[in-house]
Amino acid sequence: GLPPLAGSFLYEHKWDDIRRAILRTITRFEPRLKASTLQIIPLQDERRQSGHNTLQFEIRGEILTQPYPTAFRVRSALDMEQSRITFF
């Protein structure tokens, strides 16, 4: 999936680079999602992220269900020290 982030710090990365990496990974590994609808949105200003080296964001889009796509929204946190994503 994602490029290695363990041991790096949030200030070393630009939000847009991280957003693109997450988006690229989701579209590559999850074909049930409609790629054109995916949005990765930071939940806080990147300079004010809570937690130690953690970026919180929301993923929105549509799941390709029949007969119509279904909207979804997931809130996640990316721990830059451990390269771990959690969902809440």
N, C-alpha and C positions, 0 to 999 in steps of 0.2 A: 503494500500500500503506500503509505506516506514515506517521504524521504526521512532519514534518521534525524531526530531532533533531540535525542537524549543528551543531556549535558550542555545543551545550548540555552541561551537566555532569550526571553521574549524581546528585549531591546535589540538583539542582534538580527532580528527578522522584521520585515515589513508585513503588516497585516495582509496586504493584497497578495503577497507571495504565498503566505500560509493559506489564505482563502482559495487561491488557485490550485494549490497542491491538494487540499481537501476535496475540492470540486472535481479535479482530475481523477482522484482515487475513487470517489463515489461513482462517477460515470463509467470508469473502467471495470469496477467489480460489482456493480448493482444494476443489471440490465432491466429490472422491473420498474425503475424510476424513469420518468420522462425528463431527459437531460435538459431540455430547453426551459423547464420550469424551476430548476434547482437554484436556490439562493442560499448563500452562507453569509449570515449577518452577525457582526460582533454585538454582544449584549452590553458592553461597556466600552468607553473610550479605551484604546489600547494602552494608553499611559496610566490608566487607573484600574487595571485589572485586579480583582481581588485574588487572594491566595498567593502562594509563592510561585511565581513563574508559571501561572495558569491563565490560559486564554479561554473565556467563555463566549459561546456563540450559539446561534440558532440555525438549523437547517430546515428550509421549507421547500416544498415541491409537490409533485403529483406522482402517485403510484399508478402504473398502467394496469388498471382492473377493468373487467368487463361488466356491464356494457360501457361504463364511463370511468375516466380516471378519478381517483380519490385523493383529495388534498391531505397533506400531512405536515406536521411541525414537530421537530425534536430539538430539545436544548441539550447542549454538550459542553464539556470542558476538556481542553487539551493541556495536559501536564507536560511542559517543555522539558522537565528534568528527567522524566521517565518514559517519554514518548507514549503516553497512555491517554486514551480518550474515554471519558465516562459520560453517561447519558442521565439526565434528570428531568 
